[in-house]
């Protein structure tokens, strides 16, 4: 039994007339009659009986009609799903996130992709930079977001955007009265640095900025991520530099002010993926992000 036989059978059953069914199927009547006879021979059952106005289903025909419609609907659904998968519009994509980007651009980018591809299941994983690189190499994730990436063989690091830097400080700090803070004003301030782990990282970026400005920083503490850093700022441990995304964390006792620096007042946000990954879902995700990043409401 072929799907073609079932499609012909269902059409005849719907029309209750061989001639009208043939017109609907864009074939002549004799070949359609032969197809129905072949189906009846295969099943060993009569499916239609003739009436003055055409044909009607037998008991066997009514049973087959219910199942045939279900089979054809499933076949059409399978074809549709395969087509969507080929376009990257169906399936699963594993994405690793870490750091301040989860408060700003990343949710907006992924939300737009979900709107574009609602049948793609996005699974998020919280991973450090080292964990991201290992998961990418072994195919456990499709894409990762991070900052200040060094070149890694076999991986592509694509800069999606750059964000301005801000100073997170206790609300009672003298600098909180400013509309912006010059980097040199941080010389005597205790700094909370993040993230610990794989280097180079944002810690190295801040330390280099201090050296370029001619002073040695007063490091209060190094912590694993921006959430812990801002929490320490709230408790008065010191101040820290954060990307704009982190300013979405409204922590009592913390004030954010734009940083003025002559050359390094911004930081990148990158997406990392395997250079040899030719999956359509990854291609669709990258296309969506490249298009929607230009519409983000970022300073």
C-alpha positions in Angstrom: 0.0 0.0 0.0 1.4 3.4 -1.0 0.5 6.9 0.2 -0.6 7.6 -3.4 -3.3 4.9 -3.1 -4.5 6.3 0.2 -4.7 9.9 -1.2 -6.7 8.7 -4.1 -9.0 6.7 -1.8 -9.6 9.5 0.6 -10.4 11.9 -2.3 -13.0 9.5 -3.8 -14.5 9.0 -0.3 -14.7 12.8 0.2 -16.3 13.5 -3.2 -18.4 10.3 -3.3 -18.0 10.4 -7.0 -15.1 9.0 -9.2 -15.5 11.7 -11.8 -15.3 14.6 -9.4 -12.4 13.0 -7.6 -10.5 12.6 -10.8 -11.0 16.3 -11.6 -9.8 17.3 -8.1 -6.7 15.1 -8.5 -6.0 16.3 -12.0 -6.1 12.8 -13.6 -8.5 11.1 -15.8 -11.2 8.7 -14.5 -9.9 5.3 -15.8 -6.5 5.5 -14.0 -8.2 6.6 -10.8 -10.6 3.6 -11.0 -7.6 1.3 -11.6 -5.8 2.7 -8.5 -8.9 2.1 -6.3 -9.2 -1.5 -7.7 -5.5 -2.1 -6.9 -6.0 -0.9 -3.4 -9.0 -3.2 -3.0 -7.1 -6.2 -4.4 -4.2 -5.5 -1.9 -6.6 -5.4 1.0 -8.9 -8.1 -0.1 -11.9 -6.0 0.6 -14.4 -3.9 -1.3 -14.1 -0.3 -0.2 -16.9 1.3 -2.3 -20.3 0.3 -3.5 -21.9 2.1 -6.5 -25.0 4.3 -6.0 -27.2 6.2 -8.5 -25.2 9.4 -7.7 -21.7 7.9 -7.4 -20.1 5.7 -4.7 -20.4 5.3 -1.0 -18.1 3.6 1.5 -18.6 0.1 2.7 -18.0 -1.0 6.3 -14.4 -1.8 5.4 -14.1 1.5 3.5 -15.3 3.5 6.5 -12.6 1.9 8.8 -9.9 2.5 6.3 -11.1 6.1 5.7 -10.5 7.0 9.4 -7.0 5.5 9.5 -6.0 6.8 6.0 -6.8 10.4 7.0 -4.7 10.0 10.1 -1.8 8.4 8.2 -1.9 11.1 5.5 -1.9 13.9 8.1 1.1 12.3 9.9 2.9 12.0 6.5 2.3 15.7 5.7 3.4 16.7 9.2 6.6 14.6 8.8 7.4 16.3 5.5 6.7 19.8 7.0 8.9 19.1 10.0 11.7 17.8 7.8 11.5 20.9 5.7 11.6 23.1 8.8 14.6 21.2 10.2 16.4 21.7 6.9 15.8 25.5 7.3 16.9 25.5 10.9 13.4 26.2 12.1 12.9 23.0 14.1 15.0 21.1 16.6 17.1 22.0 19.7 20.0 24.4 20.2 22.1 24.3 23.3 23.5 27.7 24.3 26.0 28.5 27.1 25.8 31.8 28.9 28.0 33.4 31.6 28.5 36.9 33.0 26.9 40.2 32.6 25.5 39.6 29.1 22.6 37.6 30.6 21.2 40.8 32.0 21.2 42.7 28.7 21.7 41.8 25.1 21.6 38.0 25.3 17.9 37.7 26.5 16.8 40.1 23.8 18.7 38.3 21.0 17.4 34.9 22.1 13.8 36.2 22.6 13.8 37.4 18.9 15.1 34.1 17.7 12.3 32.3 19.6 9.8 34.6 17.9 11.4 33.8 14.5 11.7 30.1 15.2 9.1 29.1 17.8 9.6 25.3 17.2 13.3 25.4 18.1 13.9 24.5 21.7 16.6 26.7 23.2 18.3 25.0 26.2 20.5 27.4 28.3 23.6 26.3 30.2 25.5 28.4 32.8 29.2 27.7 32.1 32.5 29.4 32.8 34.7 30.2 29.8 36.8 27.0 30.2 33.6 24.9 30.4 32.2 26.6 27.3 35.3 25.8 25.2 35.3 22.2 26.3 31.6 21.8 25.7 32.0 23.3 22.2 34.9 21.0 21.3 32.9 18.0 22.3 29.6 19.0 20.7 27.6 19.3 23.9 26.6 22.9 23.1 26.1 24.7 19.8 27.0 28.3 20.7 28.4 30.2 23.7 28.4 33.9 24.7 31.4 35.4 26.4 33.8 38.4 26.3 37.5 39.0 25.6 38.0 35.8 23.8 41.5 34.7 22.6 41.8 32.8 19.3 41.1 29.1 19.7 41.8 26.6 17.0 38.6 25.1 15.5 36.3 27.7 17.0 35.0 30.9 15.5 34.6 33.9 17.8 32.2 36.5 16.3 31.8 40.0 18.0 28.1 40.8 18.1 28.4 44.2 19.8 30.4 46.4 22.1 29.0 47.9 25.3 30.1 50.9 27.3 31.7 50.4 30.7 30.1 51.7 33.9 31.4 52.1 37.4 29.4 50.3 40.1 29.8 52.0 43.4 28.2 52.2 46.8 25.4 54.8 46.6 27.0 56.9 49.4 30.4 57.1 47.6 31.5 60.6 46.7 31.7 59.6 43.0 28.0 58.8 43.0 27.2 62.5 42.8 28.9 62.6 39.4 27.1 62.1 36.1 30.2 60.3 34.8 33.5 59.1 36.3 37.0 59.5 34.8 39.1 56.4 35.1 41.9 58.3 36.9 39.5 59.0 39.8 39.6 55.3 40.6 43.2 55.4 41.6 42.6 55.4 45.3 39.5 53.3 45.2 39.5 49.6 46.3 38.5 47.5 43.3 36.4 44.3 43.1 37.6 42.3 40.1 35.8 39.6 38.1 35.7 36.9 36.7 38.2 34.5 38.2 39.0 31.4 36.0 40.3 31.3 32.5 42.6 34.1 31.5 42.8 36.5 29.8 39.5 37.8 31.2 37.9 41.1 32.2 40.3 41.2 35.2 43.2 41.5 32.9 41.5 44.2 30.9 40.9 46.3 34.1 44.5 45.8 35.3 45.9 46.9 32.0 43.7 50.0 32.1 45.2 50.8 35.5 48.8 50.3 34.2 48.1 52.4 31.1 46.9 55.2 33.4 50.0 55.0 35.5 48.8 53.6 38.8 48.7 50.2 40.6 45.2 49.2 41.6 44.0 48.6 45.1 42.5 45.1 44.6 39.9 44.4 47.4 38.9 41.0 46.1 38.6 38.8 43.0 35.3 37.0 42.5 33.8 34.5 40.1 31.2 36.7 38.3 29.5 40.0 38.1 26.7 39.1 40.4 29.1 38.5 43.3 31.1 41.6 42.4 28.1 43.9 42.6 27.0 42.2 45.8 30.3 43.1 47.3 29.9 46.7 46.1 26.6 46.8 47.9 28.2 45.8 51.1 30.9 48.4 50.8 33.9 46.3 49.8 34.8 48.7 47.0 33.8 49.6 43.5 34.0 47.6 40.2 33.8 48.2 36.5 30.9 46.5 34.7 29.5 46.4 31.2 26.3 48.3 30.5 24.3 45.0 30.7 25.1 44.7 34.4 23.3 48.0 35.2 20.1 46.1 34.8 20.8 44.6 38.2 19.0 47.0 40.5 20.8 46.2 43.8 19.9 48.4 46.8 22.9 50.5 47.8 24.6 50.4 44.4 24.8 53.3 41.9 26.1 53.0 38.3 27.8 55.8 36.5 29.3 55.9 32.9 33.1 55.5 32.8 35.2 58.0 30.9 38.4 56.5 29.5 40.4 57.9 26.6 40.8 54.5 24.8 39.1 51.7 26.6 35.6 52.7 27.5 33.8 49.7 25.8 33.9 45.9 26.0 32.8 43.3 23.4 30.2 40.6 23.6 31.0 37.6 21.4 29.3 34.4 20.3 31.6 31.4 19.9 30.8 28.3 17.8 32.6 25.5 16.0 34.1 26.6 12.7 33.0 23.3 11.0 29.4 23.3 12.4 27.2 23.4 9.3 23.9 22.9 11.1 21.0 24.8 9.8 19.8 25.7 13.3 23.1 27.4 14.0 22.9 29.3 10.7 19.4 30.4 11.5 20.4 31.5 15.0 23.4 33.5 13.7 21.3 35.1 11.0 18.6 36.1 13.5 21.1 37.6 16.0 23.0 39.5 13.3 19.8 41.1 12.1 18.3 41.8 15.6 21.5 43.2 17.2 21.1 46.3 15.1 17.7 46.9 16.7 18.8 46.5 20.3 18.2 49.4 22.7 21.8 49.9 23.8 23.8 53.0 24.4 
